[in-house]
Amino acid sequence: MGKRRSGKPNGRPKGSKSSFSFRGDPSKLPIGAVAQILGITIDSVLTLDASGILPAHRDPQSGWRIWDRATVIRYKRSLMAL
């Protein structure tokens, strides 16, 4: 089995406890986890961020977009209510 693009066998940053957390903080989510939870593409998550519907914050160390888990879950519930 080959390596993933990250070069790490599990594809997660070192010290990450789950693919659904950011730097081991379960209240923060990286873009891939947001896309998976919402069942949409990463491009769609970026569109939601750019439009201000589901805004991300930037991690000061890496510059990566991160989302608050509670906000993502609230957004998903609002979609399911439609």
PyMOL Python script that loads the backbone (N, CA, C, O; Angstrom):
from pymol import cmd

cmd.read_pdbstr("""\
ATOM      1  N   MET A   1       0.848  -1.182   0.000  1.00  0.00           N
ATOM      2  CA  MET A   1       0.000   0.000   0.000  1.00  0.00           C
ATOM      3  C   MET A   1       0.890   1.240   0.000  1.00  0.00           C
ATOM      4  O   MET A   1       1.811   1.331   0.811  1.00  0.00           O
ATOM      5  N   GLY A   2       0.637   2.184  -0.882  1.00  0.00           N
ATOM      6  CA  GLY A   2       1.467   3.369  -1.016  1.00  0.00           C
ATOM      7  C   GLY A   2       1.126   4.443   0.000  1.00  0.00           C
ATOM      8  O   GLY A   2       0.106   4.388   0.687  1.00  0.00           O
ATOM      9  N   LYS A   3       2.008   5.412   0.069  1.00  0.00           N
ATOM     10  CA  LYS A   3       1.771   6.531   0.971  1.00  0.00           C
ATOM     11  C   LYS A   3       0.727   7.471   0.388  1.00  0.00           C
ATOM     12  O   LYS A   3       0.539   7.544  -0.826  1.00  0.00           O
ATOM     13  N   ARG A   4       0.078   8.162   1.247  1.00  0.00           N
ATOM     14  CA  ARG A   4      -0.851   9.190   0.802  1.00  0.00           C
ATOM     15  C   ARG A   4      -0.067  10.459   0.507  1.00  0.00           C
ATOM     16  O   ARG A   4       1.135  10.533   0.763  1.00  0.00           O
ATOM     17  N   ARG A   5      -0.753  11.450  -0.031  1.00  0.00           N
ATOM     18  CA  ARG A   5      -0.071  12.684  -0.429  1.00  0.00           C
ATOM     19  C   ARG A   5       0.658  13.369   0.715  1.00  0.00           C
ATOM     20  O   ARG A   5       1.690  14.001   0.493  1.00  0.00           O
ATOM     21  N   SER A   6       0.145  13.257   1.925  1.00  0.00           N
ATOM     22  CA  SER A   6       0.773  13.938   3.047  1.00  0.00           C
ATOM     23  C   SER A   6       2.114  13.324   3.413  1.00  0.00           C
ATOM     24  O   SER A   6       2.913  13.942   4.117  1.00  0.00           O
ATOM     25  N   GLY A   7       2.367  12.088   2.931  1.00  0.00           N
ATOM     26  CA  GLY A   7       3.594  11.413   3.279  1.00  0.00           C
ATOM     27  C   GLY A   7       3.498  10.657   4.590  1.00  0.00           C
ATOM     28  O   GLY A   7       4.391   9.879   4.926  1.00  0.00           O
ATOM     29  N   LYS A   8       2.426  10.878   5.333  1.00  0.00           N
ATOM     30  CA  LYS A   8       2.206  10.167   6.586  1.00  0.00           C
ATOM     31  C   LYS A   8       1.263   9.002   6.310  1.00  0.00           C
ATOM     32  O   LYS A   8       0.333   9.150   5.518  1.00  0.00           O
ATOM     33  N   PRO A   9       1.476   7.851   6.939  1.00  0.00           N
ATOM     34  CA  PRO A   9       0.666   6.674   6.622  1.00  0.00           C
ATOM     35  C   PRO A   9      -0.833   6.875   6.804  1.00  0.00           C
ATOM     36  O   PRO A   9      -1.612   6.336   6.018  1.00  0.00           O
ATOM     37  N   ASN A  10      -1.261   7.622   7.798  1.00  0.00           N
ATOM     38  CA  ASN A  10      -2.702   7.797   8.019  1.00  0.00           C
ATOM     39  C   ASN A  10      -3.244   9.087   7.423  1.00  0.00           C
ATOM     40  O   ASN A  10      -4.446   9.337   7.510  1.00  0.00           O
ATOM     41  N   GLY A  11      -2.392   9.918   6.817  1.00  0.00           N
ATOM     42  CA  GLY A  11      -2.839  11.133   6.161  1.00  0.00           C
ATOM     43  C   GLY A  11      -3.200  12.274   7.103  1.00  0.00           C
ATOM     44  O   GLY A  11      -3.717  13.300   6.661  1.00  0.00           O
ATOM     45  N   ARG A  12      -2.933  12.106   8.401  1.00  0.00           N
ATOM     46  CA  ARG A  12      -3.263  13.154   9.367  1.00  0.00           C
ATOM     47  C   ARG A  12      -1.990  13.783   9.912  1.00  0.00           C
ATOM     48  O   ARG A  12      -0.938  13.145   9.931  1.00  0.00           O
ATOM     49  N   PRO A  13      -2.085  15.049  10.359  1.00  0.00           N
ATOM     50  CA  PRO A  13      -0.912  15.673  10.960  1.00  0.00           C
ATOM     51  C   PRO A  13      -0.466  14.896  12.193  1.00  0.00           C
ATOM     52  O   PRO A  13      -1.293  14.314  12.895  1.00  0.00           O
ATOM     53  N   LYS A  14       0.825  14.887  12.455  1.00  0.00           N
ATOM     54  CA  LYS A  14       1.344  14.188  13.627  1.00  0.00           C
ATOM     55  C   LYS A  14       0.701  14.756  14.887  1.00  0.00           C
ATOM     56  O   LYS A  14       0.623  15.973  15.058  1.00  0.00           O
ATOM     57  N   GLY A  15       0.251  13.887  15.748  1.00  0.00           N
ATOM     58  CA  GLY A  15      -0.393  14.312  16.984  1.00  0.00           C
ATOM     59  C   GLY A  15      -1.893  14.453  16.865  1.00  0.00           C
ATOM     60  O   GLY A  15      -2.576  14.648  17.870  1.00  0.00           O
ATOM     61  N   SER A  16      -2.421  14.357  15.654  1.00  0.00           N
ATOM     62  CA  SER A  16      -3.866  14.449  15.466  1.00  0.00           C
ATOM     63  C   SER A  16      -4.508  13.166  15.961  1.00  0.00           C
ATOM     64  O   SER A  16      -4.051  12.071  15.634  1.00  0.00           O
ATOM     65  N   LYS A  17      -5.573  13.298  16.752  1.00  0.00           N
ATOM     66  CA  LYS A  17      -6.221  12.133  17.333  1.00  0.00           C
ATOM     67  C   LYS A  17      -7.301  11.563  16.436  1.00  0.00           C
ATOM     68  O   LYS A  17      -7.671  10.399  16.585  1.00  0.00           O
ATOM     69  N   SER A  18      -7.806  12.343  15.522  1.00  0.00           N
ATOM     70  CA  SER A  18      -8.905  11.896  14.684  1.00  0.00           C
ATOM     71  C   SER A  18      -8.915  12.709  13.410  1.00  0.00           C
ATOM     72  O   SER A  18      -8.439  13.844  13.381  1.00  0.00           O
ATOM     73  N   SER A  19      -9.462  12.122  12.352  1.00  0.00           N
ATOM     74  CA  SER A  19      -9.571  12.874  11.115  1.00  0.00           C
ATOM     75  C   SER A  19     -10.650  13.945  11.231  1.00  0.00           C
ATOM     76  O   SER A  19     -10.770  14.810  10.364  1.00  0.00           O
ATOM     77  N   PHE A  20     -11.439  13.882  12.313  1.00  0.00           N
ATOM     78  CA  PHE A  20     -12.480  14.862  12.535  1.00  0.00           C
ATOM     79  C   PHE A  20     -12.090  15.876  13.593  1.00  0.00           C
ATOM     80  O   PHE A  20     -12.949  16.370  14.323  1.00  0.00           O
ATOM     81  N   SER A  21     -10.822  16.189  13.685  1.00  0.00           N
ATOM     82  CA  SER A  21     -10.374  17.227  14.603  1.00  0.00           C
ATOM     83  C   SER A  21      -9.191  17.948  13.977  1.00  0.00           C
ATOM     84  O   SER A  21      -8.598  17.471  13.009  1.00  0.00           O
ATOM     85  N   PHE A  22      -8.861  19.088  14.533  1.00  0.00           N
ATOM     86  CA  PHE A  22      -7.731  19.862  14.043  1.00  0.00           C
ATOM     87  C   PHE A  22      -6.721  19.980  15.165  1.00  0.00           C
ATOM     88  O   PHE A  22      -7.020  20.516  16.232  1.00  0.00           O
ATOM     89  N   ARG A  23      -5.531  19.478  14.918  1.00  0.00           N
ATOM     90  CA  ARG A  23      -4.453  19.484  15.916  1.00  0.00           C
ATOM     91  C   ARG A  23      -4.897  18.870  17.239  1.00  0.00           C
ATOM     92  O   ARG A  23      -4.510  19.335  18.311  1.00  0.00           O
ATOM     93  N   GLY A  24      -5.718  17.816  17.153  1.00  0.00           N
ATOM     94  CA  GLY A  24      -6.164  17.113  18.349  1.00  0.00           C
ATOM     95  C   GLY A  24      -7.272  17.812  19.104  1.00  0.00           C
ATOM     96  O   GLY A  24      -7.701  17.327  20.152  1.00  0.00           O
ATOM     97  N   ASP A  25      -7.754  18.953  18.596  1.00  0.00           N
ATOM     98  CA  ASP A  25      -8.844  19.691  19.249  1.00  0.00           C
ATOM     99  C   ASP A  25     -10.158  19.278  18.594  1.00  0.00           C
ATOM    100  O   ASP A  25     -10.428  19.679  17.462  1.00  0.00           O
ATOM    101  N   PRO A  26     -10.978  18.488  19.279  1.00  0.00           N
ATOM    102  CA  PRO A  26     -12.211  17.991  18.662  1.00  0.00           C
ATOM    103  C   PRO A  26     -13.252  19.071  18.380  1.00  0.00           C
ATOM    104  O   PRO A  26     -14.231  18.805  17.684  1.00  0.00           O
ATOM    105  N   SER A  27     -13.065  20.278  18.900  1.00  0.00           N
ATOM    106  CA  SER A  27     -14.031  21.352  18.624  1.00  0.00           C
ATOM    107  C   SER A  27     -13.715  22.079  17.321  1.00  0.00           C
ATOM    108  O   SER A  27     -14.499  22.918  16.879  1.00  0.00           O
ATOM    109  N   LYS A  28     -12.575  21.768  16.701  1.00  0.00           N
ATOM    110  CA  LYS A  28     -12.162  22.410  15.452  1.00  0.00           C
ATOM    111  C   LYS A  28     -12.067  21.369  14.345  1.00  0.00           C
ATOM    112  O   LYS A  28     -11.631  20.242  14.579  1.00  0.00           O
ATOM    113  N   LEU A  29     -12.475  21.748  13.146  1.00  0.00           N
ATOM    114  CA  LEU A  29     -12.498  20.824  12.016  1.00  0.00           C
ATOM    115  C   LEU A  29     -11.733  21.376  10.819  1.00  0.00           C
ATOM    116  O   LEU A  29     -11.858  22.558  10.498  1.00  0.00           O
ATOM    117  N   PRO A  30     -10.942  20.533  10.152  1.00  0.00           N
ATOM    118  CA  PRO A  30     -10.314  20.935   8.895  1.00  0.00           C
ATOM    119  C   PRO A  30     -11.325  20.798   7.753  1.00  0.00           C
ATOM    120  O   PRO A  30     -12.396  20.219   7.933  1.00  0.00           O
ATOM    121  N   ILE A  31     -10.989  21.322   6.606  1.00  0.00           N
ATOM    122  CA  ILE A  31     -11.923  21.386   5.480  1.00  0.00           C
ATOM    123  C   ILE A  31     -12.432  20.015   5.026  1.00  0.00           C
ATOM    124  O   ILE A  31     -13.609  19.877   4.691  1.00  0.00           O
ATOM    125  N   GLY A  32     -11.581  19.025   5.013  1.00  0.00           N
ATOM    126  CA  GLY A  32     -12.007  17.691   4.575  1.00  0.00           C
ATOM    127  C   GLY A  32     -13.061  17.094   5.495  1.00  0.00           C
ATOM    128  O   GLY A  32     -14.000  16.445   5.034  1.00  0.00           O
ATOM    129  N   ALA A  33     -12.907  17.314   6.789  1.00  0.00           N
ATOM    130  CA  ALA A  33     -13.893  16.810   7.746  1.00  0.00           C
ATOM    131  C   ALA A  33     -15.225  17.535   7.586  1.00  0.00           C
ATOM    132  O   ALA A  33     -16.288  16.923   7.689  1.00  0.00           O
ATOM    133  N   VAL A  34     -15.161  18.847   7.334  1.00  0.00           N
ATOM    134  CA  VAL A  34     -16.399  19.616   7.113  1.00  0.00           C
ATOM    135  C   VAL A  34     -17.122  19.078   5.884  1.00  0.00           C
ATOM    136  O   VAL A  34     -18.334  18.862   5.917  1.00  0.00           O
ATOM    137  N   ALA A  35     -16.390  18.864   4.813  1.00  0.00           N
ATOM    138  CA  ALA A  35     -16.990  18.337   3.582  1.00  0.00           C
ATOM    139  C   ALA A  35     -17.619  16.969   3.832  1.00  0.00           C
ATOM    140  O   ALA A  35     -18.726  16.699   3.367  1.00  0.00           O
ATOM    141  N   GLN A  36     -16.926  16.117   4.556  1.00  0.00           N
ATOM    142  CA  GLN A  36     -17.435  14.772   4.823  1.00  0.00           C
ATOM    143  C   GLN A  36     -18.686  14.824   5.703  1.00  0.00           C
ATOM    144  O   GLN A  36     -19.659  14.122   5.428  1.00  0.00           O
ATOM    145  N   ILE A  37     -18.675  15.628   6.732  1.00  0.00           N
ATOM    146  CA  ILE A  37     -19.835  15.737   7.625  1.00  0.00           C
ATOM    147  C   ILE A  37     -21.054  16.254   6.871  1.00  0.00           C
ATOM    148  O   ILE A  37     -22.168  15.768   7.070  1.00  0.00           O
ATOM    149  N   LEU A  38     -20.838  17.245   6.001  1.00  0.00           N
ATOM    150  CA  LEU A  38     -21.961  17.839   5.267  1.00  0.00           C
ATOM    151  C   LEU A  38     -22.329  17.050   4.012  1.00  0.00           C
ATOM    152  O   LEU A  38     -23.391  17.273   3.432  1.00  0.00           O
ATOM    153  N   GLY A  39     -21.461  16.130   3.588  1.00  0.00           N
ATOM    154  CA  GLY A  39     -21.735  15.347   2.393  1.00  0.00           C
ATOM    155  C   GLY A  39     -21.606  16.159   1.114  1.00  0.00           C
ATOM    156  O   GLY A  39     -22.341  15.941   0.150  1.00  0.00           O
ATOM    157  N   ILE A  40     -20.654  17.109   1.114  1.00  0.00           N
ATOM    158  CA  ILE A  40     -20.435  17.966  -0.049  1.00  0.00           C
ATOM    159  C   ILE A  40     -18.952  17.940  -0.409  1.00  0.00           C
ATOM    160  O   ILE A  40     -18.145  17.347   0.307  1.00  0.00           O
ATOM    161  N   THR A  41     -18.599  18.575  -1.509  1.00  0.00           N
ATOM    162  CA  THR A  41     -17.206  18.617  -1.936  1.00  0.00           C
ATOM    163  C   THR A  41     -16.453  19.717  -1.193  1.00  0.00           C
ATOM    164  O   THR A  41     -17.047  20.622  -0.607  1.00  0.00           O
ATOM    165  N   ILE A  42     -15.138  19.610  -1.236  1.00  0.00           N
ATOM    166  CA  ILE A  42     -14.297  20.649  -0.640  1.00  0.00           C
ATOM    167  C   ILE A  42     -14.530  21.984  -1.346  1.00  0.00           C
ATOM    168  O   ILE A  42     -14.544  23.031  -0.699  1.00  0.00           O
ATOM    169  N   ASP A  43     -14.713  21.954  -2.665  1.00  0.00           N
ATOM    170  CA  ASP A  43     -15.010  23.195  -3.396  1.00  0.00           C
ATOM    171  C   ASP A  43     -16.287  23.848  -2.884  1.00  0.00           C
ATOM    172  O   ASP A  43     -16.364  25.073  -2.790  1.00  0.00           O
ATOM    173  N   SER A  44     -17.283  23.041  -2.554  1.00  0.00           N
ATOM    174  CA  SER A  44     -18.536  23.592  -2.021  1.00  0.00           C
ATOM    175  C   SER A  44     -18.320  24.214  -0.645  1.00  0.00           C
ATOM    176  O   SER A  44     -18.913  25.246  -0.330  1.00  0.00           O
ATOM    177  N   VAL A  45     -17.476  23.593   0.175  1.00  0.00           N
ATOM    178  CA  VAL A  45     -17.159  24.172   1.490  1.00  0.00           C
ATOM    179  C   VAL A  45     -16.468  25.520   1.296  1.00  0.00           C
ATOM    180  O   VAL A  45     -16.770  26.482   2.002  1.00  0.00           O
ATOM    181  N   LEU A  46     -15.548  25.591   0.346  1.00  0.00           N
ATOM    182  CA  LEU A  46     -14.864  26.865   0.066  1.00  0.00           C
ATOM    183  C   LEU A  46     -15.844  27.934  -0.407  1.00  0.00           C
ATOM    184  O   LEU A  46     -15.703  29.107  -0.064  1.00  0.00           O
ATOM    185  N   THR A  47     -16.837  27.524  -1.194  1.00  0.00           N
ATOM    186  CA  THR A  47     -17.863  28.472  -1.648  1.00  0.00           C
ATOM    187  C   THR A  47     -18.684  28.976  -0.462  1.00  0.00           C
ATOM    188  O   THR A  47     -18.977  30.168  -0.373  1.00  0.00           O
ATOM    189  N   LEU A  48     -19.053  28.079   0.443  1.00  0.00           N
ATOM    190  CA  LEU A  48     -19.799  28.484   1.640  1.00  0.00           C
ATOM    191  C   LEU A  48     -18.976  29.445   2.490  1.00  0.00           C
ATOM    192  O   LEU A  48     -19.519  30.387   3.068  1.00  0.00           O
ATOM    193  N   ASP A  49     -17.670  29.211   2.567  1.00  0.00           N
ATOM    194  CA  ASP A  49     -16.781  30.101   3.314  1.00  0.00           C
ATOM    195  C   ASP A  49     -16.713  31.472   2.639  1.00  0.00           C
ATOM    196  O   ASP A  49     -16.868  32.499   3.299  1.00  0.00           O
ATOM    197  N   ALA A  50     -16.483  31.487   1.328  1.00  0.00           N
ATOM    198  CA  ALA A  50     -16.341  32.751   0.594  1.00  0.00           C
ATOM    199  C   ALA A  50     -17.610  33.593   0.640  1.00  0.00           C
ATOM    200  O   ALA A  50     -17.549  34.823   0.661  1.00  0.00           O
ATOM    201  N   SER A  51     -18.760  32.924   0.654  1.00  0.00           N
ATOM    202  CA  SER A  51     -20.033  33.648   0.683  1.00  0.00           C
ATOM    203  C   SER A  51     -20.427  34.099   2.084  1.00  0.00           C
ATOM    204  O   SER A  51     -21.370  34.872   2.251  1.00  0.00           O
ATOM    205  N   GLY A  52     -19.702  33.613   3.093  1.00  0.00           N
ATOM    206  CA  GLY A  52     -20.009  33.994   4.472  1.00  0.00           C
ATOM    207  C   GLY A  52     -21.093  33.143   5.113  1.00  0.00           C
ATOM    208  O   GLY A  52     -21.482  33.399   6.252  1.00  0.00           O
ATOM    209  N   ILE A  53     -21.589  32.138   4.403  1.00  0.00           N
ATOM    210  CA  ILE A  53     -22.637  31.273   4.943  1.00  0.00           C
ATOM    211  C   ILE A  53     -22.071  30.371   6.039  1.00  0.00           C
ATOM    212  O   ILE A  53     -22.714  30.156   7.067  1.00  0.00           O
ATOM    213  N   LEU A  54     -20.873  29.849   5.816  1.00  0.00           N
ATOM    214  CA  LEU A  54     -20.205  28.981   6.789  1.00  0.00           C
ATOM    215  C   LEU A  54     -18.743  29.427   6.880  1.00  0.00           C
ATOM    216  O   LEU A  54     -17.848  28.764   6.356  1.00  0.00           O
ATOM    217  N   PRO A  55     -18.515  30.561   7.551  1.00  0.00           N
ATOM    218  CA  PRO A  55     -17.165  31.134   7.564  1.00  0.00           C
ATOM    219  C   PRO A  55     -16.167  30.310   8.378  1.00  0.00           C
ATOM    220  O   PRO A  55     -16.502  29.730   9.411  1.00  0.00           O
ATOM    221  N   ALA A  56     -14.949  30.280   7.884  1.00  0.00           N
ATOM    222  CA  ALA A  56     -13.844  29.597   8.565  1.00  0.00           C
ATOM    223  C   ALA A  56     -12.978  30.630   9.275  1.00  0.00           C
ATOM    224  O   ALA A  56     -13.043  31.829   9.005  1.00  0.00           O
ATOM    225  N   HIS A  57     -12.177  30.123  10.177  1.00  0.00           N
ATOM    226  CA  HIS A  57     -11.140  30.925  10.824  1.00  0.00           C
ATOM    227  C   HIS A  57      -9.809  30.382  10.324  1.00  0.00           C
ATOM    228  O   HIS A  57      -9.734  29.235   9.885  1.00  0.00           O
ATOM    229  N   ARG A  58      -8.778  31.180  10.386  1.00  0.00           N
ATOM    230  CA  ARG A  58      -7.450  30.737   9.961  1.00  0.00           C
ATOM    231  C   ARG A  58      -6.632  30.328  11.181  1.00  0.00           C
ATOM    232  O   ARG A  58      -6.596  31.035  12.188  1.00  0.00           O
ATOM    233  N   ASP A  59      -5.978  29.178  11.073  1.00  0.00           N
ATOM    234  CA  ASP A  59      -5.062  28.748  12.113  1.00  0.00           C
ATOM    235  C   ASP A  59      -3.840  29.655  12.048  1.00  0.00           C
ATOM    236  O   ASP A  59      -3.236  29.782  10.983  1.00  0.00           O
ATOM    237  N   PRO A  60      -3.459  30.287  13.154  1.00  0.00           N
ATOM    238  CA  PRO A  60      -2.339  31.226  13.101  1.00  0.00           C
ATOM    239  C   PRO A  60      -0.994  30.576  12.775  1.00  0.00           C
ATOM    240  O   PRO A  60      -0.106  31.238  12.236  1.00  0.00           O
ATOM    241  N   GLN A  61      -0.831  29.294  13.094  1.00  0.00           N
ATOM    242  CA  GLN A  61       0.440  28.631  12.820  1.00  0.00           C
ATOM    243  C   GLN A  61       0.563  28.185  11.369  1.00  0.00           C
ATOM    244  O   GLN A  61       1.606  28.375  10.744  1.00  0.00           O
ATOM    245  N   SER A  62      -0.498  27.596  10.837  1.00  0.00           N
ATOM    246  CA  SER A  62      -0.411  27.009   9.494  1.00  0.00           C
ATOM    247  C   SER A  62      -1.087  27.844   8.413  1.00  0.00           C
ATOM    248  O   SER A  62      -0.763  27.714   7.233  1.00  0.00           O
ATOM    249  N   GLY A  63      -2.022  28.700   8.812  1.00  0.00           N
ATOM    250  CA  GLY A  63      -2.787  29.466   7.840  1.00  0.00           C
ATOM    251  C   GLY A  63      -3.961  28.690   7.262  1.00  0.00           C
ATOM    252  O   GLY A  63      -4.706  29.213   6.432  1.00  0.00           O
ATOM    253  N   TRP A  64      -4.132  27.432   7.699  1.00  0.00           N
ATOM    254  CA  TRP A  64      -5.231  26.601   7.196  1.00  0.00           C
ATOM    255  C   TRP A  64      -6.569  27.124   7.689  1.00  0.00           C
ATOM    256  O   TRP A  64      -6.669  27.698   8.774  1.00  0.00           O
ATOM    257  N   ARG A  65      -7.589  26.918   6.876  1.00  0.00           N
ATOM    258  CA  ARG A  65      -8.957  27.234   7.301  1.00  0.00           C
ATOM    259  C   ARG A  65      -9.397  26.162   8.290  1.00  0.00           C
ATOM    260  O   ARG A  65      -9.154  24.974   8.083  1.00  0.00           O
ATOM    261  N   ILE A  66     -10.048  26.596   9.366  1.00  0.00           N
ATOM    262  CA  ILE A  66     -10.619  25.672  10.334  1.00  0.00           C
ATOM    263  C   ILE A  66     -12.027  26.145  10.686  1.00  0.00           C
ATOM    264  O   ILE A  66     -12.318  27.341  10.689  1.00  0.00           O
ATOM    265  N   TRP A  67     -12.878  25.193  10.977  1.00  0.00           N
ATOM    266  CA  TRP A  67     -14.266  25.491  11.316  1.00  0.00           C
ATOM    267  C   TRP A  67     -14.570  25.012  12.715  1.00  0.00           C
ATOM    268  O   TRP A  67     -14.003  24.024  13.182  1.00  0.00           O
ATOM    269  N   ASP A  68     -15.459  25.710  13.378  1.00  0.00           N
ATOM    270  CA  ASP A  68     -15.940  25.311  14.690  1.00  0.00           C
ATOM    271  C   ASP A  68     -16.937  24.172  14.503  1.00  0.00           C
ATOM    272  O   ASP A  68     -17.893  24.307  13.740  1.00  0.00           O
ATOM    273  N   ARG A  69     -16.724  23.045  15.197  1.00  0.00           N
ATOM    274  CA  ARG A  69     -17.582  21.868  15.055  1.00  0.00           C
ATOM    275  C   ARG A  69     -19.048  22.210  15.320  1.00  0.00           C
ATOM    276  O   ARG A  69     -19.924  21.769  14.576  1.00  0.00           O
ATOM    277  N   ALA A  70     -19.326  22.983  16.358  1.00  0.00           N
ATOM    278  CA  ALA A  70     -20.712  23.312  16.704  1.00  0.00           C
ATOM    279  C   ALA A  70     -21.393  24.085  15.575  1.00  0.00           C
ATOM    280  O   ALA A  70     -22.574  23.867  15.303  1.00  0.00           O
ATOM    281  N   THR A  71     -20.667  24.980  14.919  1.00  0.00           N
ATOM    282  CA  THR A  71     -21.230  25.751  13.809  1.00  0.00           C
ATOM    283  C   THR A  71     -21.557  24.852  12.625  1.00  0.00           C
ATOM    284  O   THR A  71     -22.596  25.014  11.985  1.00  0.00           O
ATOM    285  N   VAL A  72     -20.667  23.903  12.335  1.00  0.00           N
ATOM    286  CA  VAL A  72     -20.891  22.976  11.223  1.00  0.00           C
ATOM    287  C   VAL A  72     -22.115  22.101  11.502  1.00  0.00           C
ATOM    288  O   VAL A  72     -22.951  21.905  10.620  1.00  0.00           O
ATOM    289  N   ILE A  73     -22.220  21.582  12.708  1.00  0.00           N
ATOM    290  CA  ILE A  73     -23.361  20.732  13.072  1.00  0.00           C
ATOM    291  C   ILE A  73     -24.661  21.531  13.021  1.00  0.00           C
ATOM    292  O   ILE A  73     -25.684  21.030  12.553  1.00  0.00           O
ATOM    293  N   ARG A  74     -24.619  22.773  13.503  1.00  0.00           N
ATOM    294  CA  ARG A  74     -25.814  23.633  13.454  1.00  0.00           C
ATOM    295  C   ARG A  74     -26.237  23.881  12.008  1.00  0.00           C
ATOM    296  O   ARG A  74     -27.427  23.847  11.695  1.00  0.00           O
ATOM    297  N   TYR A  75     -25.266  24.129  11.125  1.00  0.00           N
ATOM    298  CA  TYR A  75     -25.567  24.343   9.712  1.00  0.00           C
ATOM    299  C   TYR A  75     -26.183  23.083   9.103  1.00  0.00           C
ATOM    300  O   TYR A  75     -27.162  23.165   8.361  1.00  0.00           O
ATOM    301  N   LYS A  76     -25.614  21.928   9.414  1.00  0.00           N
ATOM    302  CA  LYS A  76     -26.144  20.669   8.884  1.00  0.00           C
ATOM    303  C   LYS A  76     -27.583  20.451   9.354  1.00  0.00           C
ATOM    304  O   LYS A  76     -28.435  20.051   8.562  1.00  0.00           O
ATOM    305  N   ARG A  77     -27.856  20.705  10.612  1.00  0.00           N
ATOM    306  CA  ARG A  77     -29.226  20.547  11.130  1.00  0.00           C
ATOM    307  C   ARG A  77     -30.190  21.492  10.454  1.00  0.00           C
ATOM    308  O   ARG A  77     -31.343  21.135  10.213  1.00  0.00           O
ATOM    309  N   SER A  78     -29.727  22.712  10.139  1.00  0.00           N
ATOM    310  CA  SER A  78     -30.603  23.670   9.469  1.00  0.00           C
ATOM    311  C   SER A  78     -30.933  23.189   8.048  1.00  0.00           C
ATOM    312  O   SER A  78     -32.039  23.421   7.560  1.00  0.00           O
ATOM    313  N   LEU A  79     -29.988  22.528   7.391  1.00  0.00           N
ATOM    314  CA  LEU A  79     -30.249  21.970   6.061  1.00  0.00           C
ATOM    315  C   LEU A  79     -31.231  20.816   6.128  1.00  0.00           C
ATOM    316  O   LEU A  79     -32.095  20.674   5.263  1.00  0.00           O
ATOM    317  N   MET A  80     -31.094  19.994   7.156  1.00  0.00           N
ATOM    318  CA  MET A  80     -31.969  18.831   7.295  1.00  0.00           C
ATOM    319  C   MET A  80     -33.406  19.257   7.619  1.00  0.00           C
ATOM    320  O   MET A  80     -34.344  18.503   7.358  1.00  0.00           O
ATOM    321  N   ALA A  81     -33.587  20.438   8.176  1.00  0.00           N
ATOM    322  CA  ALA A  81     -34.914  20.918   8.531  1.00  0.00           C
ATOM    323  C   ALA A  81     -35.679  21.444   7.318  1.00  0.00           C
ATOM    324  O   ALA A  81     -36.887  21.665   7.401  1.00  0.00           O
ATOM    325  N   LEU A  82     -34.995  21.645   6.203  1.00  0.00           N
ATOM    326  CA  LEU A  82     -35.648  22.174   5.003  1.00  0.00           C
ATOM    327  C   LEU A  82     -36.527  21.137   4.349  1.00  0.00           C
ATOM    328  O   LEU A  82     -37.153  21.415   3.325  1.00  0.00           O
TER     329      LEU A  82
END
""", "prot")
cmd.dss("prot")
cmd.show_as("cartoon", "prot")
cmd.util.cbc("prot")
cmd.orient("prot")
